[in-house]
Amino acid sequence: MKKIAVSLVLAASLGLAACSGAEEATTEAADATAEATTEAADAAVEGADAMATEATDAAADATAKAGEAADAAKETAAAAGDAAAKAGEAADAAKEAAK
């Protein structure tokens, strides 16, 4: 009977120690989880900021290139207009020469 009583006291002591350690481990795990979550959120914000900056830069570059293309199109249209005017003058000259 004495062995059973000692075993029960020992088991109860071990159970109490395990419960105390479990509470501390749970607190540490919760703290580590909160810290990891904060770090992940910070990293996500930094990544989003970097992507937004890159997107803004890309949009600015695209806008500049579109402006250059529009300028080139204007020059081409002006050259086509000049060529059409010269063709009209040549046609008029040909009419006069045919008379």
Residue pairs with C-beta under 8 A, 6 or more apart in sequence:
none
